[in-house]
């Protein structure tokens, strides 16, 4: 890190917290953020995060074990708060001595933060509003990720730059805040660090890393895409509060509209409750994402991508991506 002294100084709190060399987290991308990419990012000095998504406890158990076999560096696990087996998944993390658990997708259920703290892990939370951020940090969150609507996958309604201006002056002095959403170059990282962030999170830049198991056709779709091609899904039924998802436009995005109508009909007929309805939507995305990432079905699968996709031009090793981001960040800070 001696080459990046200014960046390192601003990232110090983040790197101390994560236990890595550069405070760059990889956003948890279902089917993409698995043992190969996670270990490559951690081995390169960043912080890889396994995307548990809809995994069963047995699958997560195997994934953590396989990742530990590929890296001795720290990495985290991202758990979806609405997962019906959340506490079993937390127990799996505890069994393996996972050092950091990211709770995403909603307010952590009662007892979940405590269960993670019990085995000594740090808890990273997401919050779309300042009031909720303060509450989660008071309730045991050790660090916060603020993610703007430019991100890929599930998104909130506010841009990264606005969230950073709102949250960082209020929280950064006393808390660890990582900024995410639409970050594709080191100059943006430098700006957020100067505003008080202790690090950043990127997903889209890493989706097409050489070590990513994503299908070649999936990666080619990213290379062809422009920022405007990464569009947010539309909510059909106000009774079914679907979190918008940003993905490249294709037949799959149209099919999601049909899926919402189908699930809303099931709600009408009282065939499912609200929790089950939302879980069905989550499972739809997991299945559609698998078709794109693993099978290479870029027409019918889900091509979740952030608006920084226009900056993804070719396959690169994770280490090269991190190095280029740090070079750009350092050059920007030196030029201030």
N, C-alpha and C positions, 0 to 999 in steps of 0.2 A: 504493500500500500504506500510505500515511500514516494512513488511516482505521483500519487494523488493526494498530496498532503492537505490541501485546502478542503477537498471533498471528504477526506478521512476525518478531519477535525469536526466538520459539520455532521457527519454520520456517526460520530463516536458513541453517542447514547444508543443509537439503533444497533450498532455492531456489538456493543457490550451486552445489550438485551438479547440479541439473537445468537450471539456466540460465533459470528462469522466475520469475514473480512470486509465485505461491502454490504451495506444495508439495503440490498435490493432483494425483495421477496418475489417469488414467482406466484402469480395469482393461480388459485386452484381451478383447473379446467378439467371437467370430467372426461375420462378416457385419455386425456393428454398428459395431465400431471400425475404420472405413475412412476414406477421405480426408475426407469431409464432417464427421463428428463429430470426428475427430482434429484437423483444422485449426481447427475452431470452438473446441475446448477450449484448444488452444495459443494461439490468438489472444485468448482471454479471460483469459490469464494462468496457466492450469493447464498440465498436461503430458499431451498426447494420446499414445496408444500404438497403433500399427497392430497388429491381430491377424492374424498370418500364418496361423495354423492349418494347414490342409491345402493352402495355396497352393503353386503351382509357383514356381520362381525367376523365370520370365517374368512371372507375375502379380504377384509381390511387387515386381519391378522397376517395373512400370507403376504400382502403387499408391503406392510411395514418390515417384516422379516427379510423380504427380498431386497428392499431399499437399504436396510442396515448392512446387508452383505456386499453392497456396491459402494457404500461410502461410510467413512468413520466421522464425517462432519455432521453438525446439527441439521435437522430438517423438522418440519412441522406436519401436522395433519389437519385438514379442513373438514369439519363436521357440519352437516345441515341440521339446524335446530329442530325442524319438523320431522326428522327421521323417527319412525316409530320405535326403533331400537337404539336411540341415542345413548342411553346409559350403558348398554352393552358395548357400544362402540367406544365409549369413554373408558370402560374397563379394559378393552383391548389395548388402547393407548397406554394405560397404566401398566399393563403387563410388560410392555416393551420399553417402558421408561421414556416415552416420547416427551421431549422437553417443552414443546410449544403446541397448543391446540387452538385452532382458529374456529370460532363459532359464527356461522353465517346463516343468512336466510330468515332471520327474525329474532325476536327477543328470546334469549336463552331461557328455557324452562326452569322452574324452581329446583334448586339443588344441583343443577348441571355444573355451574361454575365451581361450587364447593367440591363436587366429585372430582373435578380436574385438579383442583388445588391440593386435594388430599394426597396425590402421588407426586406433588412437587412441580408440576408443569406450570408454565405461564399461559395465561389466557389472552388471546387476541380477539377483539370484538369489532363488529361493524355498526355504524349508527348513521342514519340518514338525516337526523336533526341534532342540533346542539344540545337540546334538553335531554334527549335520550342518551347521547354520548356521555354527558355528565352523570346520568343515572347509572349507566353500565360501568363506568369507571369507578364510581362510588361503591358499586355492588361487587367489585372484585376483578374487573377487567384490568389487565396489566398494560395493555397497549390497545390503540384504536387504529382502524383503517378507515379513512374517509374515501369513498369511491364515487367519482362523478359519472354522469350519464354517458360519457364518451366510451366507457368501458364495454367490453363484450360480455355476453351472458346476461344474467339478471341485473337490472339497473334501477336506479332511482331517478327522480325527475330533475335534479339540479346538476349543473356542470361542475367539473373538477375545480376550475379557477374560482368559482363563486364559493364552493365549499371550503377551499383553502383559505380564502379571505375571511370567511365567517368563523371557522373553527380554530385555525392556528393561533391568532392573537389571543383567543380566550383560553386555549388548552395547552399550547406547546411548551410553555415555561415549566409547567408542573407535571405534564403527562407526555407519554411517547405516542406520537401521531405519525402514521405512514400515509402517504398520499397515493391514490390510484385513479386510473381512468384516463385513457387517451395519451399516456406517456410513451413516446416513441424514440426520443433523443435525450442526450445528456444535458442539453441546455435547459430543458424543462425541469429535469431533476435538480439542477443547480438553483433554479428559481424557488422551488418548493423548499429546498434545504435552507436557503437564505430567509425564507418566511418563517422558519421554525420547525419544519418537519424533520424527523430523525431518520427518515428513509422513505423509500417508495415501493410500490408494488406494480409489476407489469405482467400481463398475461400474453397478449397478442404477439409481442415481439418474440416470445419464447415458443409459441405454438408450432413454428416451422423450424425450430432448431434441428440440427443434424441428428441429435439424440432423441428427438420427439418421434414417437411411434405412429404419428398421424399418417394416414395414407398419402401416397404421392399426389393423388388427384385433389385431396383436401388442401395440401400445401400449394399446389398450382393455382387453386381458386383464390388463395390469399395473395399470391404473387400478382395475379391479374387485377385484383380489386383496388378500388379507390375508396377514400374515406366515406364518400356519400353512399357507397354500396352497402355499408354496414348500417342497417336500418333497425328501428325498434318496433317490436310487435305491438298490436293494438288490442286493448281490452274490449271484449264484445258485450259482456253482461256485468252490470255494476254489482250484482249480488255475488259475483265470483271475482274477488279482487286478485286478479292475476298480475304478478310482478312482471313488468315489461322485460323482454329479452332482446338484446341487440345481436343480430346475425346478418350474414350476407343474404340478400334477397334471392329466393328460388322457390320451387314448388313446395318445399317443406314449410316455408313461412305461411303459405296459403293454407296448407293442411292444418296448421295450428289454429287458424280461425275456425275451421270445421270442428276441430277437437273441442274448442271452447263451447261451441254450440251444443255439441253432443253431451258434454259434462253438465252444462246448464240445464239441459233437458232432464238429466238424471236427478238434478237437484229439484226440479219442478215436480217430478214424480216421487220425490222423497226416497229414491233408491240409494242415495248416499248422503252423508252429512257433509258439512262444509270442510272439515278436516280431511276427509277422504277425497273430496272433490279436488282440493288443492294438491293432495298427494298424487292424484291421477295426472294432473297437469305436470307435476315435477317428473313423474315417471315417463310421461310423453317426451319431455325434453331429453331425458337420459337416453331413451331409445332412439330418438331422432338424431341425437349427437353421435351415438355409437355408429349409426348407419353411415354418417359422413366421415367420422374420424377413422374408424376401423375398416369399414367396408368400402370406403371411397365413393359412396353414393352421394354425389354433390348436388343432385337434382332434388331428391326427396329427403335427404338428411338435413340436420341442422348445422349450419356453418357459423357457429357463434364466433363473433369477431368484434373487437373494438374499432373505433374510428381511426386508430393509429395503423390499421391494416395497410393503408397506402404507403407506409414506410417499410413494410416487409417486402423485400425484393428478391431474396434468395435464401436457400438453406445456409445456415452458419452454425458452427459449434457454439454451444452455450457459453463457453469461455470467451469466445470472440465477441459475442453479443455484449457480455458484461464488460469486457475490456474497452470496447468502442463507446459504450455508454459512459464509462468512467473517464475516458479521455476527453469526450465532449463536455462532460460536467466540469472537469478540472480546467479545461481551456476557457470555459465560460466564466468560471470563478476568478481565474487569473486575469481575465480581461476586464473585470469590474473596476 
